[in-house]
């Protein structure tokens, strides 16, 4: 299992996820686990900040938006034969 922190354009972690395959992407940083404490921390030169950075313009997604996003993610995984095909 591979774990990744997803960075935004300002190198701030917006999500942490896991996958069955290794992914090479400059905005995905390999991490040891699904460490949710990385959320909102800045990644700079191989180091995570101790401070957390929050964007006041971004509101929390509604439960409906969360469900839709999860459904889209699961559908994409199914289309890539990553679920149940291993």
C-alpha positions as CSV (number, residue, x, y, z in Angstrom):
1,X,0.0,0.0,0.0
2,X,1.3,3.5,-0.9
3,X,0.3,6.6,1.0
4,X,0.4,10.1,-0.4
5,X,-0.2,13.7,0.7
6,X,-1.8,15.8,-2.0
7,X,-0.4,19.3,-2.3
8,X,-2.1,22.4,-3.7
9,X,-0.3,25.1,-5.7
10,X,1.0,26.6,-2.5
11,X,2.5,23.2,-1.4
12,X,-0.1,22.9,1.4
13,X,-1.5,19.4,2.0
14,X,-5.2,19.3,1.0
15,X,-5.7,15.5,1.3
16,X,-4.0,12.3,2.3
17,X,-4.9,9.0,0.5
18,X,-3.8,5.5,-0.2
19,X,-3.5,3.4,-3.3
20,X,-2.3,0.0,-4.4
21,X,0.1,1.3,-7.0
22,X,3.0,3.7,-6.8
23,X,2.2,7.1,-8.4
24,X,4.8,9.6,-9.6
25,X,3.4,13.2,-9.4
26,X,5.1,16.4,-8.2
27,X,2.0,17.3,-6.2
28,X,1.8,13.9,-4.5
29,X,4.3,13.4,-1.6
30,X,4.9,9.8,-0.4
31,X,4.2,9.5,3.3
32,X,4.3,6.6,5.8
33,X,0.6,6.4,6.6
34,X,-2.8,8.1,6.4
35,X,-1.6,10.8,8.7
36,X,-4.4,13.3,8.8
37,X,-2.3,15.6,10.9
38,X,-0.5,16.6,7.7
39,X,-3.7,18.3,6.4
40,X,-3.2,22.1,6.1
41,X,0.6,21.8,6.7
42,X,3.1,23.2,4.2
43,X,5.7,21.0,2.6
44,X,9.0,22.8,1.8
45,X,12.3,21.2,0.8
46,X,11.4,17.8,2.3
47,X,10.0,19.1,5.5
48,X,6.5,19.6,6.9
49,X,5.7,22.8,8.7
50,X,4.6,22.8,12.3
51,X,2.0,25.5,11.5
52,X,-1.2,24.8,9.7
53,X,-2.5,27.1,6.9
54,X,-6.2,27.5,6.3
55,X,-7.8,29.3,3.4
56,X,-10.6,31.5,4.7
57,X,-12.2,31.5,1.2
58,X,-12.7,27.8,1.2
59,X,-15.8,26.4,3.0
60,X,-16.2,22.8,4.1
61,X,-17.9,20.6,1.6
62,X,-21.4,19.5,2.3
63,X,-22.2,15.9,3.0
64,X,-23.7,15.6,-0.5
65,X,-20.5,17.0,-2.1
66,X,-18.4,14.5,0.0
67,X,-20.6,11.6,-1.2
68,X,-20.4,12.7,-4.8
69,X,-16.6,13.1,-4.6
70,X,-16.2,9.6,-3.0
71,X,-18.5,8.1,-5.7
72,X,-16.5,9.7,-8.5
73,X,-13.3,8.5,-6.9
74,X,-14.6,4.9,-6.5
75,X,-15.9,4.9,-10.1
76,X,-12.5,6.1,-11.4
77,X,-10.8,3.3,-9.4
78,X,-13.2,0.7,-10.9
79,X,-12.5,2.0,-14.4
80,X,-8.8,1.6,-13.8
81,X,-9.3,-1.9,-12.5
82,X,-7.8,-1.1,-9.1
83,X,-10.7,-2.4,-7.0
84,X,-11.3,-6.1,-6.8
85,X,-9.0,-6.9,-9.6
86,X,-5.8,-7.3,-7.6
